Structures are given as structure tokens and as C-alpha cells.
Amino acid sequence: MDKKKCTVHFSNESGKLKQMNLRQKIGYIWDYYKSYLFLLILAALVIFYIADALHQRSREIVLQGFFSNDDNNLFDAKVIEEDFGKYLTLGPKQRVVFDDSLYVELDSDSEYVVASQGKISGYIAAKELDFIVTTPELVQHYSTHIPLMDLEVFFPNNLLKSINGHLHYVEGTDLVKKAYALDLSQSRFMKNVDYKGDTPYYLIIPSNVSASETLFSFIKYAFGL
């Protein structure tokens, strides 16, 4: 469209708008320009998500944990992230990352289950996963398929004394029963909540995780120590 045609087009549009009340003007502008507005909003969202991703990458992950098979929403990842972050008094370039969307079912070929298991395995292999909270069935499965940390050896003595009664012993890859899991039944996530189920949840730690005060702080936070 050349300059002359643009001028005529603008004049026509301006004339139409002058004859309308405010409501009609808004409706007309929306109908005429909504595709452009949609593209503008879409572009703004893309820019926002890219900026947010870059910002998140600039922040150090001080703890990463997965909650799987949480059918009763006992472990709301976002709520725990925020609350535990306050408990730690994180710096502006630090963050904790929790994921409660994973679901694993043994012998299932469901795409969602396969993707969940793949994410768990991948993060363990990359040494980026500090703990998993899951059901007794999966604790037993992981203990014989993934080297887990013996919590009696891993936890410092002062912490071990406080949670000793919550240790759960299962057979590991060496077929010897060790304290590979921590029963969360008396933790803040399950104690004094309206949970009518009889499924306990256990916390396990991959054996390639380094001891860290942040991980120990999460255990203290979980049990109100």
C-alpha cells in the first residue's frame, strides 16, 4: 500500500471511529486488530519466558529434589520451594528446585511413566538430584537398581540422633539391609494433615550425592528440628 492509499485508508478508519460511541470503538478496534494484538502478546510472552529462563540459569541451584507418586498432594513442590527458601534465607542468586509432577509405575510403558523414570535416571546420572521422595514399592525398586546412600553413614551424628527412629531399612544392591530410606510419616508434610491414606512416603538419597549443609537443613526443616 503506497503513501496515498495509506492516507485514504487512515482517513476512512478515522471517520468510522468518530461516528461510534466508546463501546463500539473498543469492539471495532478489537475485531480489526485482534490478530495483531494476539501476535504482540505472544511475542511479549516469548520474550518474558526467554528472559526468565536466562535469569533462572544465572541462579545457583543449592538443592534439587523430586517427589513421585504423590496422589494426595502432600508435597506441593512450589509451596515447599518458597517455604524452604525462606527457612534457608537464600541469596538473590540461589534457589531450590523441587518437582512433584513425576509418576512411576513398575512394568508400565505409559509415555508419562517412561518420561518420569527417564527424568529421574537422567538427573541421578548427571549428579544433579539430591533426593527422591516416593512410595515403599519404589523405594524397594530403587534400592536394588540404584546405589543409594546409607543414611546411618551419611548423616552427621547430631542429625542422626534426632531422626534415628525414622530410618527405614531395606535391602540394597548388595542384598544387605541398610538405612537407605527416611520415613516421612512424622514430618511436617504428613503429620497433623488431613491425610486419610495408609501409604507412607520415604526419602532416599542417591549414593553419588555430596554431603551438604543444605541437604541436612532440608531434613531438619522436614522434621522441625
Secondary structure, DSSP 8 states (H G I E B T S, - for coil): --HHHHHHHHHHHHHHHHTS-HHHHHHHHHHHHHHHHHHHHHHHHHHHHHHHHHHHHTSEEEEEEEEE--TT----HHHHHHHHHHHHT--TTEEEEEEEEE---TT---HHHHHHHHHHHHHHHTT---EEEE-HHHHHHHHTTS-B--HHHHS-HHHHHHHGGGEEEEE-TTS-EEEEEEE-TTSTTTTTS--------EEE-BTT----HHHHHHHHHHHT-
